Amino acid sequence: MKAIWTGSIGFGLVNIPVKMYSAVEESTLDLDMLDKNGHANIKFKRVNENTGKEVAWENIVKGYMLNDKYVILDDKDFEKAAPEKSDHIEIIQFVDEKEIDSTYFEAPYYLEPQKTGTRAYALLRDALKKTTKAGVGSFVMRNREHVCIIKTIGDVMVLNRIRFPQEIRKTDDLKIPATKSKPAEIKMAVSLIDQLTQTFDPSQFKDEYTDKLLKVIRAKAKGKAVAYKPMKVVHSNTKDLMEQLKASLSGSSKKKAS
């Protein structure tokens, strides 16, 4: 793995030099875009809108429009904006992870200690384990500030980027029913939930769509036709929720028994 960020974590007066690695990778197939006529690969170019000529990466700069004129920025300018956050994550508070709504979670990263930070890394990791808390801080990566939480998974500390509140859309425009459920219906629904409740095991879930798509691709490459049945969702004939819940309960009981 290649480190995507190198810096340190501040825990009180303890400083922990760390490297950050992406904790996830895409499981989807890498599909290319082709011209329908001749199947030539589609290429994207960075073109000067005035001359129409392609611009090399080394000649591209970043700018911000201010008073109808571009202010050009370089790497030093981005560092000047927040030098204390460009290569340092200061933990400003600790929280119970369950207090953070899952809507805020964005992307996970593994944290690895640098040679001089192994003991301090182990200290923070073990303290987080013992207290079952997560540290909250902020840092700058790729010219953008991120709020983050630092928690443990096994013996590894994991940093999870979380979204700012202003990035979460309001729910005011959603058409949410004001209908209240009947007590008997809720009781039956709770019974169904209890019956289907299990300990979460992520290993039982797999990206089956990608596997099946790859089978379709391989069959098509050999000139074979792939048979399939379009999915048809069958709705219950009754609008009685109690009947549907009772049928669901008996159906899940049969599945467990088989």
Secondary structure, DSSP 8 states (H G I E B T S, - for coil): ---SEEEEEEETTEEEEEEEEE-----S-----B-TTT--B-----B-TTT--B--GGG--EEEEETTEEEEE-HHHHHHH-HHHHSEEE--EEEEGGGS-GGGEEEEEEEEE-GGGHHHHHHHHHHHHHHTEEEEEEEEETTEEEEEEEEEETTEEEEEEE--GGGS--STTS--------HHHHHHHHHHHHHH-----GGG---HHHHHHHHHHHHHHTT-------------S---HHHHHHHHHHHHHHHHH-
